[in-house]
Amino acid sequence: AATLEAAGRRAGLATAWLDLAAARKALGQPARELVEQAAALAEELGLARVIARARQFLADSG
């Protein structure tokens, strides 16, 4: 149960990093590093939806 709880927290963190990156991008601030960190964490956890969102963000950012 503790392992599942920790994975859930890490998944939430990856999603939060993407949300923060989107906010930073909207404000014209650098966001790529946050997205790359979120993508790496999502890949480690096997979170396909978060991985896809991070990849789309990076593709849209050029």
mmCIF file of the N, C-alpha and C atoms, coordinates in Angstrom:
data_MODEL
# 
_entry.id   MODEL 
# 
loop_
_atom_site.group_PDB 
_atom_site.id 
_atom_site.type_symbol 
_atom_site.label_atom_id 
_atom_site.label_alt_id 
_atom_site.label_comp_id 
_atom_site.label_asym_id 
_atom_site.label_entity_id 
_atom_site.label_seq_id 
_atom_site.pdbx_PDB_ins_code 
_atom_site.Cartn_x 
_atom_site.Cartn_y 
_atom_site.Cartn_z 
_atom_site.occupancy 
_atom_site.B_iso_or_equiv 
_atom_site.pdbx_formal_charge 
_atom_site.auth_seq_id 
_atom_site.auth_comp_id 
_atom_site.auth_asym_id 
_atom_site.auth_atom_id 
_atom_site.pdbx_PDB_model_num 
ATOM 1   N N  . ALA A 1 1  ? 0.822  -1.196 0.000   1.00 0.00 ? 1  ALA A N  1 
ATOM 2   C CA . ALA A 1 1  ? 0.000  0.000  0.000   1.00 0.00 ? 1  ALA A CA 1 
ATOM 3   C C  . ALA A 1 1  ? 0.859  1.250  0.000   1.00 0.00 ? 1  ALA A C  1 
ATOM 4   N N  . ALA A 1 2  ? 1.959  1.224  0.738   1.00 0.00 ? 2  ALA A N  1 
ATOM 5   C CA . ALA A 1 2  ? 2.832  2.394  0.787   1.00 0.00 ? 2  ALA A CA 1 
ATOM 6   C C  . ALA A 1 2  ? 3.463  2.665  -0.575  1.00 0.00 ? 2  ALA A C  1 
ATOM 7   N N  . THR A 1 3  ? 3.821  1.592  -1.289  1.00 0.00 ? 3  THR A N  1 
ATOM 8   C CA . THR A 1 3  ? 4.415  1.756  -2.610  1.00 0.00 ? 3  THR A CA 1 
ATOM 9   C C  . THR A 1 3  ? 3.414  2.369  -3.576  1.00 0.00 ? 3  THR A C  1 
ATOM 10  N N  . LEU A 1 4  ? 2.178  1.915  -3.521  1.00 0.00 ? 4  LEU A N  1 
ATOM 11  C CA . LEU A 1 4  ? 1.134  2.465  -4.375  1.00 0.00 ? 4  LEU A CA 1 
ATOM 12  C C  . LEU A 1 4  ? 0.880  3.928  -4.036  1.00 0.00 ? 4  LEU A C  1 
ATOM 13  N N  . GLU A 1 5  ? 0.876  4.243  -2.760  1.00 0.00 ? 5  GLU A N  1 
ATOM 14  C CA . GLU A 1 5  ? 0.673  5.629  -2.330  1.00 0.00 ? 5  GLU A CA 1 
ATOM 15  C C  . GLU A 1 5  ? 1.816  6.516  -2.824  1.00 0.00 ? 5  GLU A C  1 
ATOM 16  N N  . ALA A 1 6  ? 3.037  6.040  -2.724  1.00 0.00 ? 6  ALA A N  1 
ATOM 17  C CA . ALA A 1 6  ? 4.192  6.807  -3.200  1.00 0.00 ? 6  ALA A CA 1 
ATOM 18  C C  . ALA A 1 6  ? 4.117  7.014  -4.708  1.00 0.00 ? 6  ALA A C  1 
ATOM 19  N N  . ALA A 1 7  ? 3.718  5.997  -5.442  1.00 0.00 ? 7  ALA A N  1 
ATOM 20  C CA . ALA A 1 7  ? 3.570  6.126  -6.895  1.00 0.00 ? 7  ALA A CA 1 
ATOM 21  C C  . ALA A 1 7  ? 2.496  7.147  -7.231  1.00 0.00 ? 7  ALA A C  1 
ATOM 22  N N  . GLY A 1 8  ? 1.421  7.156  -6.468  1.00 0.00 ? 8  GLY A N  1 
ATOM 23  C CA . GLY A 1 8  ? 0.361  8.133  -6.684  1.00 0.00 ? 8  GLY A CA 1 
ATOM 24  C C  . GLY A 1 8  ? 0.848  9.550  -6.455  1.00 0.00 ? 8  GLY A C  1 
ATOM 25  N N  . ARG A 1 9  ? 1.647  9.732  -5.425  1.00 0.00 ? 9  ARG A N  1 
ATOM 26  C CA . ARG A 1 9  ? 2.201  11.068 -5.154  1.00 0.00 ? 9  ARG A CA 1 
ATOM 27  C C  . ARG A 1 9  ? 3.126  11.502 -6.280  1.00 0.00 ? 9  ARG A C  1 
ATOM 28  N N  . ARG A 1 10 ? 3.936  10.574 -6.773  1.00 0.00 ? 10 ARG A N  1 
ATOM 29  C CA . ARG A 1 10 ? 4.856  10.903 -7.862  1.00 0.00 ? 10 ARG A CA 1 
ATOM 30  C C  . ARG A 1 10 ? 4.095  11.198 -9.150  1.00 0.00 ? 10 ARG A C  1 
ATOM 31  N N  . ALA A 1 11 ? 3.022  10.481 -9.396  1.00 0.00 ? 11 ALA A N  1 
ATOM 32  C CA . ALA A 1 11 ? 2.188  10.757 -10.572 1.00 0.00 ? 11 ALA A CA 1 
ATOM 33  C C  . ALA A 1 11 ? 1.571  12.141 -10.451 1.00 0.00 ? 11 ALA A C  1 
ATOM 34  N N  . GLY A 1 12 ? 1.103  12.474 -9.265  1.00 0.00 ? 12 GLY A N  1 
ATOM 35  C CA . GLY A 1 12 ? 0.553  13.810 -9.032  1.00 0.00 ? 12 GLY A CA 1 
ATOM 36  C C  . GLY A 1 12 ? 1.602  14.883 -9.238  1.00 0.00 ? 12 GLY A C  1 
ATOM 37  N N  . LEU A 1 13 ? 2.825  14.608 -8.829  1.00 0.00 ? 13 LEU A N  1 
ATOM 38  C CA . LEU A 1 13 ? 3.916  15.553 -9.012  1.00 0.00 ? 13 LEU A CA 1 
ATOM 39  C C  . LEU A 1 13 ? 4.201  15.769 -10.490 1.00 0.00 ? 13 LEU A C  1 
ATOM 40  N N  . ALA A 1 14 ? 4.229  14.705 -11.266 1.00 0.00 ? 14 ALA A N  1 
ATOM 41  C CA . ALA A 1 14 ? 4.474  14.832 -12.704 1.00 0.00 ? 14 ALA A CA 1 
ATOM 42  C C  . ALA A 1 14 ? 3.391  15.681 -13.357 1.00 0.00 ? 14 ALA A C  1 
ATOM 43  N N  . THR A 1 15 ? 2.149  15.447 -12.978 1.00 0.00 ? 15 THR A N  1 
ATOM 44  C CA . THR A 1 15 ? 1.036  16.227 -13.524 1.00 0.00 ? 15 THR A CA 1 
ATOM 45  C C  . THR A 1 15 ? 1.136  17.683 -13.087 1.00 0.00 ? 15 THR A C  1 
ATOM 46  N N  . ALA A 1 16 ? 1.499  17.917 -11.848 1.00 0.00 ? 16 ALA A N  1 
ATOM 47  C CA . ALA A 1 16 ? 1.643  19.288 -11.345 1.00 0.00 ? 16 ALA A CA 1 
ATOM 48  C C  . ALA A 1 16 ? 2.753  20.025 -12.088 1.00 0.00 ? 16 ALA A C  1 
ATOM 49  N N  . TRP A 1 17 ? 3.854  19.329 -12.384 1.00 0.00 ? 17 TRP A N  1 
ATOM 50  C CA . TRP A 1 17 ? 4.930  19.966 -13.149 1.00 0.00 ? 17 TRP A CA 1 
ATOM 51  C C  . TRP A 1 17 ? 4.435  20.395 -14.519 1.00 0.00 ? 17 TRP A C  1 
ATOM 52  N N  . LEU A 1 18 ? 3.622  19.568 -15.161 1.00 0.00 ? 18 LEU A N  1 
ATOM 53  C CA . LEU A 1 18 ? 3.081  19.943 -16.472 1.00 0.00 ? 18 LEU A CA 1 
ATOM 54  C C  . LEU A 1 18 ? 2.138  21.133 -16.354 1.00 0.00 ? 18 LEU A C  1 
ATOM 55  N N  . ASP A 1 19 ? 1.325  21.161 -15.312 1.00 0.00 ? 19 ASP A N  1 
ATOM 56  C CA . ASP A 1 19 ? 0.432  22.302 -15.101 1.00 0.00 ? 19 ASP A CA 1 
ATOM 57  C C  . ASP A 1 19 ? 1.236  23.579 -14.879 1.00 0.00 ? 19 ASP A C  1 
ATOM 58  N N  . LEU A 1 20 ? 2.288  23.485 -14.079 1.00 0.00 ? 20 LEU A N  1 
ATOM 59  C CA . LEU A 1 20 ? 3.152  24.636 -13.829 1.00 0.00 ? 20 LEU A CA 1 
ATOM 60  C C  . LEU A 1 20 ? 3.845  25.078 -15.110 1.00 0.00 ? 20 LEU A C  1 
ATOM 61  N N  . ALA A 1 21 ? 4.303  24.119 -15.903 1.00 0.00 ? 21 ALA A N  1 
ATOM 62  C CA . ALA A 1 21 ? 4.953  24.450 -17.168 1.00 0.00 ? 21 ALA A CA 1 
ATOM 63  C C  . ALA A 1 21 ? 3.992  25.183 -18.094 1.00 0.00 ? 21 ALA A C  1 
ATOM 64  N N  . ALA A 1 22 ? 2.749  24.738 -18.150 1.00 0.00 ? 22 ALA A N  1 
ATOM 65  C CA . ALA A 1 22 ? 1.749  25.408 -18.992 1.00 0.00 ? 22 ALA A CA 1 
ATOM 66  C C  . ALA A 1 22 ? 1.518  26.840 -18.513 1.00 0.00 ? 22 ALA A C  1 
ATOM 67  N N  . ALA A 1 23 ? 1.469  27.033 -17.212 1.00 0.00 ? 23 ALA A N  1 
ATOM 68  C CA . ALA A 1 23 ? 1.283  28.382 -16.665 1.00 0.00 ? 23 ALA A CA 1 
ATOM 69  C C  . ALA A 1 23 ? 2.492  29.259 -16.984 1.00 0.00 ? 23 ALA A C  1 
ATOM 70  N N  . ARG A 1 24 ? 3.674  28.710 -16.828 1.00 0.00 ? 24 ARG A N  1 
ATOM 71  C CA . ARG A 1 24 ? 4.889  29.480 -17.134 1.00 0.00 ? 24 ARG A CA 1 
ATOM 72  C C  . ARG A 1 24 ? 4.924  29.857 -18.615 1.00 0.00 ? 24 ARG A C  1 
ATOM 73  N N  . LYS A 1 25 ? 4.559  28.908 -19.475 1.00 0.00 ? 25 LYS A N  1 
ATOM 74  C CA . LYS A 1 25 ? 4.549  29.177 -20.912 1.00 0.00 ? 25 LYS A CA 1 
ATOM 75  C C  . LYS A 1 25 ? 3.565  30.297 -21.229 1.00 0.00 ? 25 LYS A C  1 
ATOM 76  N N  . ALA A 1 26 ? 2.398  30.256 -20.594 1.00 0.00 ? 26 ALA A N  1 
ATOM 77  C CA . ALA A 1 26 ? 1.389  31.295 -20.816 1.00 0.00 ? 26 ALA A CA 1 
ATOM 78  C C  . ALA A 1 26 ? 1.904  32.672 -20.398 1.00 0.00 ? 26 ALA A C  1 
ATOM 79  N N  . LEU A 1 27 ? 2.797  32.696 -19.424 1.00 0.00 ? 27 LEU A N  1 
ATOM 80  C CA . LEU A 1 27 ? 3.377  33.958 -18.955 1.00 0.00 ? 27 LEU A CA 1 
ATOM 81  C C  . LEU A 1 27 ? 4.648  34.332 -19.715 1.00 0.00 ? 27 LEU A C  1 
ATOM 82  N N  . GLY A 1 28 ? 5.006  33.519 -20.704 1.00 0.00 ? 28 GLY A N  1 
ATOM 83  C CA . GLY A 1 28 ? 6.196  33.783 -21.496 1.00 0.00 ? 28 GLY A CA 1 
ATOM 84  C C  . GLY A 1 28 ? 7.487  33.412 -20.794 1.00 0.00 ? 28 GLY A C  1 
ATOM 85  N N  . GLN A 1 29 ? 7.421  32.544 -19.805 1.00 0.00 ? 29 GLN A N  1 
ATOM 86  C CA . GLN A 1 29 ? 8.601  32.118 -19.051 1.00 0.00 ? 29 GLN A CA 1 
ATOM 87  C C  . GLN A 1 29 ? 9.041  30.729 -19.521 1.00 0.00 ? 29 GLN A C  1 
ATOM 88  N N  . PRO A 1 30 ? 10.317 30.402 -19.322 1.00 0.00 ? 30 PRO A N  1 
ATOM 89  C CA . PRO A 1 30 ? 10.808 29.079 -19.733 1.00 0.00 ? 30 PRO A CA 1 
ATOM 90  C C  . PRO A 1 30 ? 10.083 27.951 -19.003 1.00 0.00 ? 30 PRO A C  1 
ATOM 91  N N  . ALA A 1 31 ? 9.773  26.904 -19.733 1.00 0.00 ? 31 ALA A N  1 
ATOM 92  C CA . ALA A 1 31 ? 9.034  25.791 -19.139 1.00 0.00 ? 31 ALA A CA 1 
ATOM 93  C C  . ALA A 1 31 ? 9.596  24.434 -19.544 1.00 0.00 ? 31 ALA A C  1 
ATOM 94  N N  . ARG A 1 32 ? 10.474 24.409 -20.505 1.00 0.00 ? 32 ARG A N  1 
ATOM 95  C CA . ARG A 1 32 ? 10.939 23.141 -21.074 1.00 0.00 ? 32 ARG A CA 1 
ATOM 96  C C  . ARG A 1 32 ? 11.538 22.199 -20.029 1.00 0.00 ? 32 ARG A C  1 
ATOM 97  N N  . GLU A 1 33 ? 12.350 22.716 -19.101 1.00 0.00 ? 33 GLU A N  1 
ATOM 98  C CA . GLU A 1 33 ? 12.987 21.861 -18.098 1.00 0.00 ? 33 GLU A CA 1 
ATOM 99  C C  . GLU A 1 33 ? 11.943 21.156 -17.230 1.00 0.00 ? 33 GLU A C  1 
ATOM 100 N N  . LEU A 1 34 ? 10.897 21.875 -16.837 1.00 0.00 ? 34 LEU A N  1 
ATOM 101 C CA . LEU A 1 34 ? 9.827  21.258 -16.045 1.00 0.00 ? 34 LEU A CA 1 
ATOM 102 C C  . LEU A 1 34 ? 9.151  20.137 -16.822 1.00 0.00 ? 34 LEU A C  1 
ATOM 103 N N  . VAL A 1 35 ? 8.906  20.378 -18.100 1.00 0.00 ? 35 VAL A N  1 
ATOM 104 C CA . VAL A 1 35 ? 8.244  19.373 -18.931 1.00 0.00 ? 35 VAL A CA 1 
ATOM 105 C C  . VAL A 1 35 ? 9.138  18.144 -19.085 1.00 0.00 ? 35 VAL A C  1 
ATOM 106 N N  . GLU A 1 36 ? 10.416 18.366 -19.278 1.00 0.00 ? 36 GLU A N  1 
ATOM 107 C CA . GLU A 1 36 ? 11.336 17.235 -19.415 1.00 0.00 ? 36 GLU A CA 1 
ATOM 108 C C  . GLU A 1 36 ? 11.397 16.416 -18.124 1.00 0.00 ? 36 GLU A C  1 
ATOM 109 N N  . GLN A 1 37 ? 11.390 17.081 -16.974 1.00 0.00 ? 37 GLN A N  1 
ATOM 110 C CA . GLN A 1 37 ? 11.385 16.372 -15.690 1.00 0.00 ? 37 GLN A CA 1 
ATOM 111 C C  . GLN A 1 37 ? 10.091 15.582 -15.517 1.00 0.00 ? 37 GLN A C  1 
ATOM 112 N N  . ALA A 1 38 ? 8.979  16.205 -15.864 1.00 0.00 ? 38 ALA A N  1 
ATOM 113 C CA . ALA A 1 38 ? 7.686  15.525 -15.753 1.00 0.00 ? 38 ALA A CA 1 
ATOM 114 C C  . ALA A 1 38 ? 7.641  14.308 -16.666 1.00 0.00 ? 38 ALA A C  1 
ATOM 115 N N  . ALA A 1 39 ? 8.148  14.459 -17.880 1.00 0.00 ? 39 ALA A N  1 
ATOM 116 C CA . ALA A 1 39 ? 8.147  13.342 -18.828 1.00 0.00 ? 39 ALA A CA 1 
ATOM 117 C C  . ALA A 1 39 ? 9.006  12.188 -18.317 1.00 0.00 ? 39 ALA A C  1 
ATOM 118 N N  . ALA A 1 40 ? 10.167 12.509 -17.768 1.00 0.00 ? 40 ALA A N  1 
ATOM 119 C CA . ALA A 1 40 ? 11.052 11.459 -17.248 1.00 0.00 ? 40 ALA A CA 1 
ATOM 120 C C  . ALA A 1 40 ? 10.385 10.714 -16.096 1.00 0.00 ? 40 ALA A C  1 
ATOM 121 N N  . LEU A 1 41 ? 9.762  11.447 -15.194 1.00 0.00 ? 41 LEU A N  1 
ATOM 122 C CA . LEU A 1 41 ? 9.081  10.812 -14.064 1.00 0.00 ? 41 LEU A CA 1 
ATOM 123 C C  . LEU A 1 41 ? 7.898  9.979  -14.551 1.00 0.00 ? 41 LEU A C  1 
ATOM 124 N N  . ALA A 1 42 ? 7.145  10.509 -15.501 1.00 0.00 ? 42 ALA A N  1 
ATOM 125 C CA . ALA A 1 42 ? 5.992  9.789  -16.032 1.00 0.00 ? 42 ALA A CA 1 
ATOM 126 C C  . ALA A 1 42 ? 6.426  8.502  -16.732 1.00 0.00 ? 42 ALA A C  1 
ATOM 127 N N  . GLU A 1 43 ? 7.522  8.566  -17.470 1.00 0.00 ? 43 GLU A N  1 
ATOM 128 C CA . GLU A 1 43 ? 8.024  7.361  -18.135 1.00 0.00 ? 43 GLU A CA 1 
ATOM 129 C C  . GLU A 1 43 ? 8.455  6.321  -17.107 1.00 0.00 ? 43 GLU A C  1 
ATOM 130 N N  . GLU A 1 44 ? 9.096  6.773  -16.037 1.00 0.00 ? 44 GLU A N  1 
ATOM 131 C CA . GLU A 1 44 ? 9.519  5.860  -14.968 1.00 0.00 ? 44 GLU A CA 1 
ATOM 132 C C  . GLU A 1 44 ? 8.317  5.156  -14.346 1.00 0.00 ? 44 GLU A C  1 
ATOM 133 N N  . LEU A 1 45 ? 7.217  5.876  -14.224 1.00 0.00 ? 45 LEU A N  1 
ATOM 134 C CA . LEU A 1 45 ? 6.011  5.326  -13.604 1.00 0.00 ? 45 LEU A CA 1 
ATOM 135 C C  . LEU A 1 45 ? 5.078  4.659  -14.611 1.00 0.00 ? 45 LEU A C  1 
ATOM 136 N N  . GLY A 1 46 ? 5.374  4.788  -15.909 1.00 0.00 ? 46 GLY A N  1 
ATOM 137 C CA . GLY A 1 46 ? 4.527  4.185  -16.932 1.00 0.00 ? 46 GLY A CA 1 
ATOM 138 C C  . GLY A 1 46 ? 3.193  4.896  -17.099 1.00 0.00 ? 46 GLY A C  1 
ATOM 139 N N  . LEU A 1 47 ? 3.200  6.206  -16.966 1.00 0.00 ? 47 LEU A N  1 
ATOM 140 C CA . LEU A 1 47 ? 1.965  6.992  -17.065 1.00 0.00 ? 47 LEU A CA 1 
ATOM 141 C C  . LEU A 1 47 ? 1.786  7.502  -18.492 1.00 0.00 ? 47 LEU A C  1 
ATOM 142 N N  . ALA A 1 48 ? 1.140  6.715  -19.308 1.00 0.00 ? 48 ALA A N  1 
ATOM 143 C CA . ALA A 1 48 ? 1.012  7.019  -20.735 1.00 0.00 ? 48 ALA A CA 1 
ATOM 144 C C  . ALA A 1 48 ? 0.358  8.374  -20.993 1.00 0.00 ? 48 ALA A C  1 
ATOM 145 N N  . ARG A 1 49 ? -0.682 8.714  -20.249 1.00 0.00 ? 49 ARG A N  1 
ATOM 146 C CA . ARG A 1 49 ? -1.392 9.979  -20.484 1.00 0.00 ? 49 ARG A CA 1 
ATOM 147 C C  . ARG A 1 49 ? -0.495 11.179 -20.191 1.00 0.00 ? 49 ARG A C  1 
ATOM 148 N N  . VAL A 1 50 ? 0.263  11.104 -19.113 1.00 0.00 ? 50 VAL A N  1 
ATOM 149 C CA . VAL A 1 50 ? 1.167  12.199 -18.756 1.00 0.00 ? 50 VAL A CA 1 
ATOM 150 C C  . VAL A 1 50 ? 2.316  12.283 -19.757 1.00 0.00 ? 50 VAL A C  1 
ATOM 151 N N  . ILE A 1 51 ? 2.816  11.132 -20.193 1.00 0.00 ? 51 ILE A N  1 
ATOM 152 C CA . ILE A 1 51 ? 3.880  11.105 -21.194 1.00 0.00 ? 51 ILE A CA 1 
ATOM 153 C C  . ILE A 1 51 ? 3.393  11.768 -22.480 1.00 0.00 ? 51 ILE A C  1 
ATOM 154 N N  . ALA A 1 52 ? 2.205  11.412 -22.925 1.00 0.00 ? 52 ALA A N  1 
ATOM 155 C CA . ALA A 1 52 ? 1.646  11.990 -24.151 1.00 0.00 ? 52 ALA A CA 1 
ATOM 156 C C  . ALA A 1 52 ? 1.479  13.499 -24.016 1.00 0.00 ? 52 ALA A C  1 
ATOM 157 N N  . ARG A 1 53 ? 1.018  13.947 -22.864 1.00 0.00 ? 53 ARG A N  1 
ATOM 158 C CA . ARG A 1 53 ? 0.832  15.385 -22.639 1.00 0.00 ? 53 ARG A CA 1 
ATOM 159 C C  . ARG A 1 53 ? 2.172  16.115 -22.674 1.00 0.00 ? 53 ARG A C  1 
ATOM 160 N N  . ALA A 1 54 ? 3.187  15.540 -22.064 1.00 0.00 ? 54 ALA A N  1 
ATOM 161 C CA . ALA A 1 54 ? 4.514  16.156 -22.067 1.00 0.00 ? 54 ALA A CA 1 
ATOM 162 C C  . ALA A 1 54 ? 5.081  16.213 -23.484 1.00 0.00 ? 54 ALA A C  1 
ATOM 163 N N  . ARG A 1 55 ? 4.933  15.135 -24.223 1.00 0.00 ? 55 ARG A N  1 
ATOM 164 C CA . ARG A 1 55 ? 5.437  15.112 -25.602 1.00 0.00 ? 55 ARG A CA 1 
ATOM 165 C C  . ARG A 1 55 ? 4.719  16.147 -26.465 1.00 0.00 ? 55 ARG A C  1 
ATOM 166 N N  . GLN A 1 56 ? 3.414  16.280 -26.277 1.00 0.00 ? 56 GLN A N  1 
ATOM 167 C CA . GLN A 1 56 ? 2.662  17.270 -27.041 1.00 0.00 ? 56 GLN A CA 1 
ATOM 168 C C  . GLN A 1 56 ? 3.119  18.677 -26.685 1.00 0.00 ? 56 GLN A C  1 
ATOM 169 N N  . PHE A 1 57 ? 3.341  18.930 -25.406 1.00 0.00 ? 57 PHE A N  1 
ATOM 170 C CA . PHE A 1 57 ? 3.823  20.235 -24.959 1.00 0.00 ? 57 PHE A CA 1 
ATOM 171 C C  . PHE A 1 57 ? 5.156  20.560 -25.629 1.00 0.00 ? 57 PHE A C  1 
ATOM 172 N N  . LEU A 1 58 ? 6.076  19.594 -25.627 1.00 0.00 ? 58 LEU A N  1 
ATOM 173 C CA . LEU A 1 58 ? 7.382  19.815 -26.242 1.00 0.00 ? 58 LEU A CA 1 
ATOM 174 C C  . LEU A 1 58 ? 7.258  20.019 -27.746 1.00 0.00 ? 58 LEU A C  1 
ATOM 175 N N  . ALA A 1 59 ? 6.379  19.279 -28.391 1.00 0.00 ? 59 ALA A N  1 
ATOM 176 C CA . ALA A 1 59 ? 6.171  19.441 -29.833 1.00 0.00 ? 59 ALA A CA 1 
ATOM 177 C C  . ALA A 1 59 ? 5.603  20.821 -30.149 1.00 0.00 ? 59 ALA A C  1 
ATOM 178 N N  . ASP A 1 60 ? 4.671  21.277 -29.337 1.00 0.00 ? 60 ASP A N  1 
ATOM 179 C CA . ASP A 1 60 ? 4.073  22.592 -29.547 1.00 0.00 ? 60 ASP A CA 1 
ATOM 180 C C  . ASP A 1 60 ? 5.060  23.723 -29.284 1.00 0.00 ? 60 ASP A C  1 
ATOM 181 N N  . SER A 1 61 ? 6.040  23.456 -28.434 1.00 0.00 ? 61 SER A N  1 
ATOM 182 C CA . SER A 1 61 ? 7.023  24.478 -28.073 1.00 0.00 ? 61 SER A CA 1 
ATOM 183 C C  . SER A 1 61 ? 8.149  24.594 -29.092 1.00 0.00 ? 61 SER A C  1 
ATOM 184 N N  . GLY A 1 62 ? 8.219  23.627 -29.987 1.00 0.00 ? 62 GLY A N  1 
ATOM 185 C CA . GLY A 1 62 ? 9.239  23.662 -31.032 1.00 0.00 ? 62 GLY A CA 1 
ATOM 186 C C  . GLY A 1 62 ? 10.508 23.156 -30.593 1.00 0.00 ? 62 GLY A C  1 
# 
